[in-house]
Amino acid sequence: MRVIAGQYRSRVLHAPRGQDTRPTSDRLRETLFNVLAPRIEGAVFLDLYAGSGAVGIEALSRGAQEAIFVEQAEAANRVVRANLAALGIRGKYALEPRSVTAGLRRLAESGRQADLVFLDPPYAHADEYAVVLNLLGGECSGVLGPGALVIAEHEKRRDLGARYGTLVRYRILKQGDAALSFYRIDSPDPA
């Protein structure tokens, strides 16, 4: 697994051992960042279920101001730290070593906001999609900065809901066995 583009292009990234972490494929990461290209420079990127940190590191490589990695598994956190250290990344990230729900609540309480939010829970924990998207569209919506986007990676055959609280899906991209669902805050029509 490598960083695809930007400052750390072609640098090798490591993934946690075992079957619990399924890194986002290079091809799907490239598709994601082609879509996000106009929004990435200077953005705060929230990488939920960070795993190896590859998606957040890709955001930093392409000019994000900061990446916030939320990951509960200690083995994965060690890999994220090792990947960041190997690339010499300092001071441009935060690591939240807790569950995604606890991490979102903590970020909301602290007033932190993100411009781009990426979530990719283990496919075996499909119930996590609804839990996290409902939090982002409700109780923890304060984590989303003005015009923020939320992107969920999921199995192509799994259809995520079109709406979660104030979040509304506006785009789906399918590639291989995976898909990316794009959400934003539903803005009321002006009267």
NORVEN-V644882 format. One record per pair of residues at least 24 apart in sequence whose C-alpha atoms are under 7 Angstrom apart, sorted by sequence separation. I is the first residue (numbers start at 1). J is the second residue. D is the distance in Angstrom with one decimal. If there is no record, write none. Layout:
I;J;D
I;J;D
This chain:
40;64;5.4
52;76;6.0
154;178;5.7
155;179;5.9
51;76;5.2
67;92;6.6
68;93;5.5
69;94;6.2
70;95;6.1
71;96;6.4
72;97;5.1
153;178;6.9
154;179;5.4
4;30;6.9
29;55;7.0
66;92;4.8
67;93;4.7
68;94;4.7
69;95;4.8
70;96;4.7
71;97;5.3
72;98;4.3
153;179;5.7
154;180;6.4
52;79;5.8
53;80;5.2
65;92;6.6
66;93;5.2
67;94;6.5
68;95;5.9
69;96;6.0
70;97;6.1
71;98;5.8
72;99;4.8
137;164;5.5
138;165;5.5
153;180;4.6
23;51;7.0
52;80;5.1
70;98;6.6
71;99;6.3
137;165;4.5
138;166;6.6
152;180;5.5
153;181;6.6
71;100;6.8
113;142;6.9
114;143;6.0
115;144;6.4
137;166;4.7
151;180;6.4
152;181;5.2
21;51;5.9
70;100;6.1
113;143;4.4
114;144;5.3
115;145;5.4
134;164;5.0
137;167;4.9
151;181;5.6
152;182;6.6
101;132;6.7
112;143;5.9
113;144;5.3
114;145;5.4
133;164;5.9
134;165;6.0
151;182;4.6
108;140;5.7
113;145;5.2
116;148;5.6
117;149;6.2
118;150;6.0
119;151;6.4
120;152;6.0
150;182;5.9
151;183;6.2
70;103;6.4
115;148;4.4
116;149;5.0
117;150;4.6
118;151;4.9
119;152;4.9
120;153;5.1
149;182;6.9
150;183;5.0
108;142;5.8
114;148;6.9
115;149;6.5
116;150;6.0
117;151;6.1
118;152;5.9
119;153;6.4
120;154;6.8
149;183;5.8
150;184;6.2
105;140;6.3
108;143;5.2
149;184;5.0
16;52;6.3
104;140;6.5
107;143;6.5
148;184;6.4
15;52;4.8
14;52;6.6
49;100;6.8
48;100;6.4
8;61;5.4
7;61;4.8
3;58;5.9
6;61;4.8
7;62;6.6
5;61;6.8
6;62;4.6
5;62;6.6
16;75;6.4
16;76;5.4
16;79;6.2
15;79;6.5
14;79;6.7
46;114;6.1
14;83;6.7
45;114;5.8
13;83;5.9
44;114;4.9
45;115;6.2
46;116;6.1
47;117;6.2
48;118;6.0
49;119;6.2
44;115;5.3
45;116;4.9
46;117;4.6
47;118;5.1
48;119;4.8
49;120;5.9
43;115;5.7
44;116;6.5
45;117;5.9
46;118;6.2
47;119;6.4
48;120;6.8
49;121;5.6
21;122;6.9
28;175;6.9
